[in-house]
Amino acid sequence: MNIQIEPTRIDDLDEIFHLYNEAIAYQKKVGNNHWLGFEREMVEQELAENRHFKILGNGHIIGTFLYTLSDPLIWKDANAIPAIYIHRIATNPVARGNNLVEKIIEWSKAFAAANQLQYIRIDTGAGNDRLINYYIKCGFTYLGDTKVDYTPDLPLHYKDGSFALLQLAV
């Protein structure tokens, strides 16, 4: 499969939200950690900031993710060390098994190198052992769990619970 990563466009949003809904359904099926949905305005802002990306497989959207360069509410003091923070990875169910996370890591490594960043960082719900172990298999180091200093700027799933922190040196 020919895989490409490109910025998400505003006319992709219906498909992106479809992927989010598919991801939430899958998260509910395999565990008790799941997203609680996302505000369209928040995603539109991410697009305007060129931080939201789609993954194309043979020209069709098969996944999505976004990045930020600062994540102090989740990463606290570690936020001072330059890093790229990857969020909201969603994969079309028909594309599972195509190693999209590895493609995101490759993209992130190139981005980090070009921007003098030391780490790729990611988080997931604490206790989500299946996903944590997958990220470890992809090269991330599990750093432990944290509570998030929730504000309304964050998606709702950060409001309660603990979150596992993982990072990959570039």
N, C-alpha and C positions, 0 to 999 in steps of 0.2 A: 504494500500500500504506500502510495506517495503521500508523505505527511508534510504539511506546511504550517507554520505559526504566523498569524497575521493579526494586526490590530482589529478589534471588533468594531463594526460600523453600526450606526443607529438602526439601519434596516435589518440587522442581525438579531435585534433584541428579542423578538418573539421566539426565535429558535433558542436563544440563550436561556430564556426563562423556561422554555420547555425542558432543556437539559437540567436546569436547577430542580424542576419538579420531578423529573425522572430520578435525579440523585437523591432527593428527599425520600421518595418512595423506596428506593434501594436501601438507604440508611435505616429506615424504619423496619425493613424486612430482615436486615442482618444484625441489628443491635439496638441499643437504647439511646445512642447519641445521634441526633439528627438536626439538620438545619431547620429553622423556623420560617423560612421564606426571606425575601429581600425586597426592599423598596426600589421601585423602578427609577426614581429620581437619583438614588445613590448610584445605581449602575450607570445611568446617563452621565453622572458627574465623573465616574471612573473612565468612561469613554472620552469625555471632553479632556481629561488629563492624560490621555494616551496610555493608560495603565491596564486596560482590559483587553484580553486577547482571545482569539478563537483558534482552534486547532482544526485544520482541514485534512481530511483523508480523501484522496481522489476528488478534490474540489467540493466536498460536502462537509459541513460543520459536524465534527465528531467529539469535540471537547471544548472546554473553556477554562480560563484561569485569569487571575489578575495579580498584580504585584504592587508593593509599596516599598519605599525606601526608609520608612520610619514606622515603628510599631510599639511605641512606649507603653501603651496600656496593657499589652500582652507581655512584652519582653523586658519591661522595666529598665534596670540599669544596663543590661546587655545591649539595649538599643543604641548606646553610645558608640559601639563598634560598627563600622560601616558594613551593611548587609542588604541583600534583597530579600523581601518577605513575600512568599507565595501564598495566595489565598484562593479559596473557592474553586478548587479543581473539580470539574464535573465532566463525566464521560458519557457519551451516548451508549446505552446498553449494547448496541450492535457492534461497538468498537472496543469493548472490554477485551483484554488480552493482547492489545496492540502496543503495550508499553508506552502509553502516552505520558506517564509521569517521567519516564526516562527522557522523552523528547523535551519535556518542560525543564528538566535538569540541564540538558545540553544547552537549551536556549538561555537558561538562567546563568550558567557558567560563562557563556560568551558575554552576556550583559554585564555580569559582575566584573569580569576581566576588563572590559572596556570602560568601566566606571570605577575602577580601583576599590571594589567591595571585597571584603574578606570571607563572607559567608552567604550561603543560601539558607534561609530559615523557613520553617513551616510549623504549624501547630494543628492539633486535632483534639477531640475530646479525650480527657484522661480515661483510661480503661478501655479504649478502643484498640485492644491489643492486635487485632488483625491488621488494621491500617498502620499502627505504629511499627509492627514487624515488617510490613511491606516497605515502609520508608527506610527502615534500617537496612533492609536488603538492597535498597537503591543507593546506599552509601551514607545515609544520614546517621548521626549520633543522637541517641535519646538523652536529653539533659535533665529530665525530671518533669514534674507537674507544677503548675502555678494557678493561682486564682487571678482572674482578670478584674482590673479596675474599670468596671462597665460604665460607659456613658452612652447616651442615645446616638452618638456617631457610629457606634459599632452595630453589627447585625445582632438581632435578638438572641441568637443561640449563645452569645457570650455572657448573657445576663446572669446565669447560674452555672455552678459546677466548676470543675478544674479542667485545665487543658495541658496536654502533653506538649513539650517543646522539643523540637529536633532541629539540628543544624548540620550543614555540610560545608567543610572548608573548601574554598575555591582554589 
